[in-house]
Amino acid sequence: KVFVGNLAFSTSEQALSDFFNKTGKVVKANIITRGTRSLGYGFVALETEEDAKKVVDELNKQELDGRQINVEVAKPKAEGAAPAPRHTGGDTEANDNTAVTTAETPTANGTENERPKRRGGRGFPRRRPNHITKTGEPSKTHVFVANLPFSIDDEGLKEIFKDYNVTSAHVVHRRTGRSKGFGFVELANEEEQRKALEGLKNVESEGRVLVIKVALSDQ
């Protein structure tokens, strides 16, 4: 299976399937939607792993319906991990999301107000880095979004908030480039922030219920 991002909202699953069928044997094409509206990304299941690698090599950054699409091998869930509770999503890194949502809310510049993490059952908490702030004033424009699917990029996050006046959207990544499963969205003003918080309660993305709350400004 491959992940396809930056799709035109007008692209249909049939058009996506036809486009990939020219390069590899497509089993199924699926565009992620909210209601009936495309979120601008989806997945294509190929018959073999070789087909998946081939479409990544040949179709990444190619144009479909006027958009330069992003194609990459989809990350399998729960690689080497024990089964996780449903609300964490079951991903290897799902505990990062849980820690974020149960700890203090990260500040709007992307730094985390982390709680100490346990290591190997020894019970010794990791010392809090000096650069992480403990508290902050609630932001009047930023919201914090957790439990994001790891396939979501900045554009996908922004699309979730498309019904509101968004200034910017940013998914926080590890040094490896892999998403941490959370991000920040800046709205045009406090009223738009309020509308988004109310309108997107319990919104889902790829089967995950997103956690959206007011972000904290740095002090």
MOZI-V71584 format. One record per residue. RES is the residue in one small letter. PSI is psi as a letter, one per 30 degrees, with the letter a starting at -180 (NA if undefined). NEAR is the number of other ideal C-beta (glycine too) atoms within 10 Angstrom. Layout:
BEGIN
RES;PSI;NEAR, RES;PSI;NEAR
END
This chain:
BEGIN
k;k;15, v;l;22, f;k;20, v;j;28, g;l;19, n;h;16, l;k;23, a;k;15, f;f;14, s;f;10, t;k;21, s;l;14, e;e;15, q;e;10, a;e;16, l;e;22, s;e;17, d;e;13, f;e;21, f;f;25, n;f;14, k;f;10, t;e;17, g;l;21, k;j;14, v;k;19, v;e;13, k;k;11, a;k;22, n;k;14, i;k;21, i;k;20, t;l;13, r;j;15, g;b;4, t;g;5, r;k;11, s;k;18, l;g;20, g;g;24, y;l;23, g;a;21, f;k;17, v;k;27, a;k;17, l;l;24, e;e;11, t;l;11, e;e;10, e;e;11, d;e;19, a;e;21, k;e;14, k;e;16, v;e;25, v;e;18, d;e;10, e;f;13, l;f;21, n;k;15, k;g;9, q;l;14, e;k;11, l;k;19, d;h;14, g;g;8, r;k;16, q;j;10, i;l;22, n;k;19, v;k;22, e;l;13, v;k;14, a;k;15, k;k;16, p;k;9, k;l;14, a;h;13, e;j;9, g;g;5, a;l;13, a;l;6, p;k;7, a;l;16, p;l;9, r;e;10, h;f;14, t;f;17, g;f;24, g;g;16, d;l;20, t;e;17, e;g;17, a;f;21, n;f;15, d;e;23, n;e;23, t;e;18, a;e;17, v;e;23, t;f;17, t;f;10, a;a;14, e;l;16, t;k;21, p;l;24, t;l;24, a;f;23, n;g;14, g;f;16, t;k;16, e;k;19, n;i;17, e;l;16, r;l;14, p;k;13, k;k;11, r;k;11, r;j;10, g;g;6, g;g;6, r;f;7, g;g;8, f;j;10, p;k;11, r;k;11, r;k;7, r;k;12, p;k;9, n;f;6, h;f;6, i;k;13, t;k;17, k;e;10, t;l;10, g;l;19, e;k;12, p;k;13, s;k;21, k;f;14, t;f;18, h;k;21, v;k;25, f;k;23, v;j;27, a;l;22, n;h;22, l;k;25, p;k;21, f;f;22, s;f;19, i;k;28, d;a;21, d;e;14, e;e;16, g;e;22, l;e;23, k;e;19, e;e;21, i;e;25, f;g;21, k;f;12, d;g;12, y;l;19, n;j;13, v;k;18, t;e;13, s;l;13, a;k;22, h;k;18, v;k;22, v;k;19, h;l;15, r;l;10, r;f;5, t;f;6, g;f;6, r;k;12, s;k;21, k;f;19, g;g;27, f;l;24, g;a;25, f;k;21, v;k;27, e;k;18, l;l;24, a;e;12, n;l;12, e;e;12, e;e;12, e;e;18, q;e;23, r;e;15, k;e;15, a;e;22, l;e;15, e;e;9, g;f;12, l;g;18, k;k;10, n;g;8, v;k;16, e;l;12, s;j;21, e;h;15, g;g;10, r;k;22, v;j;14, l;k;20, v;j;20, i;k;22, k;l;13, v;k;19, a;l;24, l;k;23, s;k;16, d;k;11, q;NA;9
END
